[in-house]
Protein backbone atom coordinates (compact mmCIF):
# COMPACT_ATOMS: atom_id res chain seq x y z
CA UNK A 1 0.00 0.00 0.00
CA UNK A 2 2.88 2.42 0.70
CA UNK A 3 4.21 1.83 -2.83
CA UNK A 4 0.90 2.96 -4.31
CA UNK A 5 0.84 6.19 -2.28
CA UNK A 6 4.46 6.93 -3.18
CA UNK A 7 3.79 6.38 -6.86
CA UNK A 8 0.66 8.51 -6.73
CA UNK A 9 2.57 11.39 -5.16
CA UNK A 10 5.27 11.10 -7.81
CA UNK A 11 2.68 11.21 -10.60
CA UNK A 12 1.01 14.27 -9.04
CA UNK A 13 4.34 16.13 -8.81
CA UNK A 14 5.18 15.17 -12.41
CA UNK A 15 1.74 16.20 -13.68
CA UNK A 16 1.83 19.54 -11.90
CA UNK A 17 5.29 20.14 -13.33
CA UNK A 18 3.96 19.45 -16.82
CA UNK A 19 1.07 21.86 -16.27
CA UNK A 20 3.36 24.60 -14.97
CA UNK A 21 5.76 24.06 -17.87
CA UNK A 22 2.90 24.34 -20.35
CA UNK A 23 1.57 27.52 -18.75
CA UNK A 24 5.03 29.05 -18.67
CA UNK A 25 5.66 28.22 -22.31
CA UNK A 26 2.30 29.36 -23.69
CA UNK A 27 1.07 32.19 -21.49
CA UNK A 28 4.37 33.67 -20.40
CA UNK A 29 6.51 32.56 -23.35
CA UNK A 30 9.22 34.92 -24.50
CA UNK A 31 9.67 36.68 -21.17
CA UNK A 32 12.19 36.18 -18.41
CA UNK A 33 9.36 35.23 -16.07
CA UNK A 34 8.18 32.63 -18.57
CA UNK A 35 11.64 31.10 -18.73
CA UNK A 36 11.74 30.89 -14.94
CA UNK A 37 8.31 29.26 -14.78
CA UNK A 38 9.30 26.72 -17.46
CA UNK A 39 12.48 25.89 -15.54
CA UNK A 40 10.50 25.48 -12.31
CA UNK A 41 8.08 23.13 -14.07
CA UNK A 42 10.86 21.09 -15.66
CA UNK A 43 12.52 20.73 -12.27
CA UNK A 44 9.30 19.29 -10.85
CA UNK A 45 9.00 16.86 -13.75
CA UNK A 46 12.56 15.70 -13.17
CA UNK A 47 12.09 15.32 -9.42
CA UNK A 48 8.79 13.48 -9.85
CA UNK A 49 10.30 10.98 -12.27
CA UNK A 50 13.37 10.45 -10.10
CA UNK A 51 11.11 9.88 -7.09
CA UNK A 52 9.34 7.08 -8.97
CA UNK A 53 12.61 5.17 -9.29
CA UNK A 54 13.84 5.81 -5.77
CA UNK A 55 13.90 2.62 -3.68
CA UNK A 56 11.59 2.52 -0.69
CA UNK A 57 12.81 1.47 2.71
CA UNK A 58 10.30 -0.36 4.85
CA UNK A 59 10.76 -0.63 8.58
CA UNK A 60 9.25 -3.68 10.22
CA UNK A 61 8.49 -2.61 13.75
Secondary structure, 3 states (H helix, E strand, C coil): CHHHHHHHHHHHHHHHHHHHHHHHHHCCCCCHHHHHHHHHHHHHHHHHHHHHHCCCCCCCC
